[in-house]
Amino acid sequence: MVSITLKDADLKETFRIASSFKVFSLAESLGGVESLINHPVTMTHASIPREERIKNGLSDSLIRISAGIEDAGDLIEDLDRAIG
């Protein structure tokens, strides 16, 4: 799993990007064999107040990426297309 923070992206833009992947699925579970994208602020940590999330390093522009067993070239292409 890799966590990234999108530079100059607000909450709305970050969720739009997280939703734009084709090979990676937007999902809360990161324990399967498929490639997944997670946006903690709107998913796993949505119930935590923003100030508390920020204090713990969970910015609005944080995305977590879990690479699965799909073809590496397809995953790289999907990342490049969505994040550029």
N, C-alpha and C positions, 0 to 999 in steps of 0.2 A: 504494500500500500504506500502511496505517495500523497502528501498533502501539498497543495499549491495555493498561493494567494494571487489573484488576478490583479495586476497593476491598474490603477485608475478605474476599477469597476465598482459600481455601487451594488446594492442588494438585488435590484431588478435586473441589471445587466448580467450579474453573476448567475442568477437563476436561469436567465434566458440561455446563456452559454451552456450551463450544466444540462439543460433540456435539449440542446441541439445535437448531441452526439447520436450517431447511427449504430455503431458497433457496441459501444459501452451503453449500458442501461442505467437510467436514473433510478436508484433504489436505496433503501435504508440498510439492507443486509449486505455486509461486506465479507461474508464467510463462504460463499459458493465458489464454483469453478468458472463462472462467467465473469466477464469484465463489467465493472460497475462504477458509476459516478455517484457521489453523495455530496449534497450541499447541507452541511450540519445546521446552519442557521434556520433553514426552512424545513428541516427534516428531523434528525435525531436530537437536536438541542433546541428546538423551536419553543419549548415551554420554559426555558431558562431566560431570565431577563437579559436584555442586550448588554447592559453594563457588566453583568457577571460573565457573560460570554466573552466580551472584549478583554476583561481582566485575565481570563484564562486562555487567551490567544485564539479565540474563535471569531475572527472578523467576518463581516458580511460577505467578503470576497473570497473566502476560503472554500476550496473544493477538494474532496478526497477522491483519489483514483485507485481502484483496485484492479490490477491486470489479471485476466483469467487465461484460459487455454486457447483462445482464438488465435488466429494467425498473427504473428508479430507485425508484419507489414500492414495488415488491416487495422490493427490498433494504432500504429504510428500514424497512418493516414487519417484515421478518425480524430486523433488528438490534434494533428496539424490543421485539419479542416475546421474543427470547433474552436480551437484556441488560437491557432495561426501564429 
